[in-house]
Amino acid sequence: MPASHISKQATRQRFAATDRLARHRHDTGYIAVVVSGGYVEAGDAGRFHLRAGHAVVHQCFEAHADQFGAGGAVVLNLPLPGAASIPPAVLLEELDAVVRTAERDPLAAARLVIASRSRPAPAQADWPDLLAAALRDDPLLLLAEWAEASGMAPETLSRGFKRAYGVSPKAYRAQVRALTAWRRIPSSPLPLAQLAAELGFADQAHMTRDVHALCGRTPTALRR
């Protein structure tokens, strides 16, 4: 899955009714502000039903898929200033101020989103979302056991999850695991082999391959 690039300028995108975007990844972080309409986004931080006034934060190398509603949507993309600490999706209290500010200064508009009074948007909580959260929390989770405990056949679980998230549960776990490794490697005091085992990789070489596929750099290079 190739990474996509987001401009440091503010950009507007218009999506028609029932448009779909397959799961994709961006190599830079950005904030998507829903100006009108709405859509469902399923990504590495969960699945959210977004409408006008919501802002969804995409950290660097996160992936997501989008399904637009009957009215389509207009989305304002803003550059994400650094490693901002903000929930993955929020409902803004001053959407108009953010849109006006973006016309003259996209970074200032992004900072306004981060600093403004807002409340987190609730994530969806159907069984695919519970499974996605379980996979993020436990990289060693056995899918067959989770399916059995939920009263589902493994094939049903795989098909239903892919419909919701645009990727199989195994692929979702692998991608989120690589993203977690990329985030932890530079600051973790653990030897790389130990960190690989903790995150559920088969071995250090496995982690190296997946991290390099994600960001184009090896764990050793990241630690430099």
C-alpha positions in Angstrom: 0.0 0.0 0.0 1.8 3.1 -1.1 2.0 6.2 1.1 0.3 9.4 0.0 1.5 12.9 0.6 -0.5 15.8 2.1 0.5 19.4 1.2 1.5 21.8 3.9 -1.1 24.1 2.4 -4.8 24.0 3.2 -6.6 22.0 0.6 -10.3 21.3 0.0 -11.7 18.0 -1.3 -15.2 17.4 -2.5 -16.6 13.8 -2.4 -19.7 12.7 -4.1 -22.5 10.7 -2.5 -21.5 7.1 -1.7 -17.9 7.6 -2.7 -15.4 5.2 -1.2 -11.7 5.6 -0.5 -9.8 2.3 -0.1 -7.5 2.0 2.9 -4.4 4.1 2.3 -1.6 5.7 4.2 -0.1 9.2 4.3 3.6 9.8 4.9 2.9 13.1 6.7 0.4 13.9 9.5 -2.6 16.1 8.8 -6.0 17.2 10.2 -9.1 16.6 8.1 -11.9 19.1 9.0 -15.4 18.1 7.8 -16.9 21.4 6.5 -20.2 19.8 5.3 -21.7 16.4 4.8 -20.4 13.3 6.5 -18.6 10.0 6.2 -17.4 7.0 8.1 -13.7 6.6 8.6 -12.1 3.3 9.7 -8.4 3.6 10.6 -5.6 2.7 12.9 -7.2 4.6 15.8 -10.7 3.1 15.4 -13.8 3.8 13.3 -15.7 7.2 13.5 -18.9 8.5 12.1 -17.9 12.0 11.1 -20.2 15.0 10.2 -19.8 18.7 9.7 -17.7 20.2 12.5 -15.7 17.1 13.2 -11.9 17.2 12.9 -10.1 13.9 12.5 -6.3 13.7 13.2 -4.1 11.5 11.1 -0.7 11.0 12.6 2.3 10.2 10.4 2.1 6.8 8.6 -1.4 6.0 9.9 -3.8 4.3 7.5 -7.6 4.6 7.0 -10.5 3.9 4.7 -13.5 6.2 4.1 -17.1 5.6 3.1 -19.1 8.8 2.3 -22.8 9.3 3.0 -25.8 10.1 0.8 -24.9 13.8 0.8 -21.2 13.4 0.1 -18.8 15.7 2.0 -16.5 18.7 1.7 -13.2 18.2 3.7 -10.6 20.8 4.6 -7.1 19.3 5.0 -4.7 21.1 7.3 -1.0 20.3 8.0 -0.5 18.7 11.4 2.1 20.8 13.4 4.5 18.3 14.9 3.5 15.4 17.1 0.3 17.1 18.4 -1.4 15.6 21.4 -5.1 15.5 20.5 -7.7 12.7 20.4 -8.1 11.1 17.0 -11.4 12.7 16.3 -13.0 15.8 17.9 -16.2 17.9 17.5 -15.2 21.5 17.1 -17.1 24.3 18.7 -15.9 27.0 16.3 -15.8 25.4 12.8 -16.3 28.8 11.0 -13.2 30.3 12.8 -11.1 27.3 11.7 -12.2 27.7 8.1 -11.6 31.4 8.0 -8.2 31.1 9.6 -7.2 28.4 7.0 -7.7 30.9 4.2 -4.7 33.0 5.4 -2.7 30.6 7.6 -3.2 26.8 7.4 -0.8 26.1 10.3 -2.6 28.6 12.5 -5.9 27.0 11.6 -4.4 23.6 12.6 -3.2 25.0 15.9 -6.7 26.5 16.5 -8.1 23.0 16.1 -5.7 21.6 18.6 -6.1 24.4 21.1 -9.9 25.0 20.7 -12.5 23.8 23.1 -13.7 20.6 21.7 -14.9 17.2 22.8 -13.8 13.8 21.6 -16.0 12.1 19.0 -17.2 8.7 20.2 -15.7 5.8 18.3 -18.0 3.1 16.8 -18.4 0.1 19.1 -19.7 -2.7 16.8 -17.8 -6.1 17.0 -15.3 -5.1 14.2 -14.4 -2.1 16.3 -14.0 -4.2 19.5 -11.8 -6.6 17.5 -9.7 -3.7 16.1 -9.2 -2.3 19.6 -8.2 -5.8 20.9 -5.7 -6.1 18.1 -4.2 -2.7 18.9 -3.9 -3.7 22.6 -2.7 -7.2 22.2 -0.4 -8.1 19.3 -0.4 -11.7 20.3 -4.2 -12.1 20.2 -5.4 -15.3 18.6 -8.1 -14.5 16.1 -9.6 -18.0 16.2 -10.1 -17.8 20.0 -11.6 -14.3 19.7 -14.0 -15.5 17.0 -15.0 -18.5 19.1 -15.5 -16.4 22.2 -17.7 -14.1 20.1 -19.7 -16.9 18.6 -18.5 -16.4 15.0 -16.8 -18.6 12.5 -13.3 -17.4 11.6 -14.4 -16.8 8.0 -17.3 -14.7 9.1 -15.0 -12.7 11.3 -12.5 -12.0 8.6 -15.2 -11.0 6.0 -17.0 -8.7 8.4 -13.9 -7.0 9.6 -12.7 -6.4 6.1 -16.0 -4.8 5.2 -15.7 -2.4 8.1 -11.9 -1.6 7.9 -11.0 -2.3 4.3 -8.4 -4.9 5.3 -8.3 -8.4 6.9 -7.8 -8.7 10.7 -4.3 -10.2 10.2 -3.2 -7.4 7.9 -4.6 -4.8 10.2 -2.7 -6.3 13.1 0.5 -6.3 11.1 0.2 -2.7 10.0 -0.7 -1.4 13.4 2.2 -3.5 14.9 4.6 -1.9 12.5 3.3 1.6 13.3 3.7 0.9 17.0 7.2 -0.3 16.5 8.1 2.8 14.4 6.8 5.0 17.3 8.6 3.2 20.1 11.9 2.3 18.5 13.6 5.7 18.9 12.9 6.1 22.6 12.6 2.6 23.9 15.6 1.4 26.1 14.9 -2.2 25.1 17.3 -4.1 22.8 15.6 -4.4 19.4 15.2 -8.2 19.6 13.4 -7.8 23.0 11.2 -5.0 21.7 10.3 -7.1 18.6 9.2 -10.0 20.9 7.2 -7.7 23.1 5.3 -6.3 20.1 4.5 -9.7 18.7 7.0 -10.0 15.8 8.4 -13.4 15.1 11.9 -12.1 15.5 14.0 -8.9 15.0 14.3 -9.5 11.3 10.5 -9.6 11.0 10.3 -6.2 12.7 13.0 -4.8 10.5 11.2 -5.8 7.3 7.8 -4.4 8.5 9.2 -1.1 9.8 11.3 -0.6 6.6 8.2 -1.2 4.5 6.3 1.4 6.6 8.7 4.3 6.7 11.7 3.4 4.4 14.1 3.2 7.3 15.4 0.3 9.4 15.1 0.2 13.2 18.8 0.7 13.6 18.7 3.8 11.4 15.7 5.1 13.5 17.8 4.7 16.7 20.6 6.8 15.2 
